[in-house]
Amino acid sequence: MISITAILKSKPENLIQVQNMLTHLVTETRKEAACIRYDLHTSDNVFILWEEWRDQIGLDSHNAQTYLIDFISKTESLVASPIQVYKTAQIL
């Protein structure tokens, strides 16, 4: 299993737009066969995606989806800083 944490910090004036875009992203991603978990969390204007994938092939497929590519390109001007993505391994 592969774990991913992605952190997005929306510009305050774009908060609702970013949240709506994330909601669409989560809805589409959860349909993918290799997706085990794709949860969205928030605190103020920070959004955190907590992802778990069956394998690298499934994650690679996700990364090639047009809705993810579109999301990344459209949010570049809406976020306060670049999206941070961490690929992690569970230790406990």
C-alpha positions as CSV (number, residue, x, y, z in Angstrom):
1,M,0.0,0.0,0.0
2,I,1.2,3.5,-0.8
3,S,0.2,6.5,1.4
4,I,0.2,10.1,0.1
5,T,-0.5,13.3,2.0
6,A,-1.1,16.4,-0.1
7,I,-1.4,19.9,1.5
8,L,-3.0,22.9,-0.3
9,K,-3.2,26.4,1.2
10,S,-5.9,28.3,-0.6
11,K,-5.7,32.1,-1.0
12,P,-8.5,33.3,1.4
13,E,-10.5,34.8,-1.5
14,N,-10.5,31.5,-3.4
15,L,-11.5,29.3,-0.5
16,I,-15.0,28.2,-1.8
17,Q,-13.7,27.7,-5.3
18,V,-10.8,25.5,-4.2
19,Q,-13.1,23.5,-1.9
20,N,-15.6,22.9,-4.7
21,M,-12.8,21.8,-7.0
22,L,-11.4,19.5,-4.3
23,T,-14.9,18.0,-3.8
24,H,-15.0,17.1,-7.5
25,L,-11.5,15.7,-7.4
26,V,-12.4,13.5,-4.4
27,T,-15.6,12.3,-6.0
28,E,-13.8,11.2,-9.2
29,T,-10.8,9.8,-7.5
30,R,-12.8,7.5,-5.2
31,K,-14.1,5.8,-8.4
32,E,-10.6,4.5,-9.3
33,A,-10.1,0.8,-8.7
34,A,-6.7,1.2,-6.9
35,C,-8.0,3.9,-4.6
36,I,-8.3,2.6,-1.0
37,R,-8.8,6.0,0.7
38,Y,-9.0,9.6,-0.5
39,D,-10.2,11.8,2.3
40,L,-10.3,15.5,2.5
41,H,-9.7,17.5,5.7
42,T,-9.5,21.2,6.3
43,S,-8.5,23.8,8.8
44,D,-9.1,27.5,8.0
45,N,-7.8,27.8,4.4
46,V,-5.6,24.7,4.4
47,F,-6.8,21.5,2.8
48,I,-5.3,18.1,3.4
49,L,-5.8,15.1,1.2
50,W,-5.0,11.8,2.9
51,E,-4.6,9.1,0.2
52,E,-4.0,5.3,0.2
53,W,-3.3,3.4,-3.0
54,R,-3.2,-0.4,-3.6
55,D,0.1,-0.1,-5.6
56,Q,2.3,2.1,-7.7
57,I,0.6,1.2,-10.9
58,G,-2.7,2.5,-9.5
59,L,-1.1,5.7,-8.2
60,D,0.6,6.2,-11.6
61,S,-2.8,5.8,-13.3
62,H,-4.3,8.3,-10.9
63,N,-1.6,10.8,-11.6
64,A,-2.4,10.5,-15.4
65,Q,-6.1,11.2,-15.0
66,T,-7.3,14.3,-16.8
67,Y,-9.4,15.5,-13.8
68,L,-6.2,15.5,-11.6
69,I,-4.1,17.2,-14.3
70,D,-6.8,19.9,-14.8
71,F,-7.2,20.4,-11.0
72,I,-3.5,21.0,-10.6
73,S,-3.3,23.5,-13.5
74,K,-6.4,25.4,-12.5
75,T,-5.5,25.7,-8.8
76,E,-2.0,27.1,-9.5
77,S,-3.3,30.6,-9.3
78,L,-5.8,29.9,-6.5
79,V,-3.3,28.7,-3.9
80,A,-1.1,30.7,-1.7
81,S,1.9,28.4,-2.2
82,P,2.7,25.3,-4.3
83,I,0.9,22.1,-3.4
84,Q,3.0,20.0,-1.1
85,V,2.9,16.2,-1.7
86,Y,4.4,13.6,0.6
87,K,4.7,9.9,-0.2
88,T,5.1,8.2,3.1
89,A,5.4,4.8,4.7
90,Q,3.7,3.7,7.8
91,I,6.1,2.9,10.6
92,L,3.6,2.0,13.4
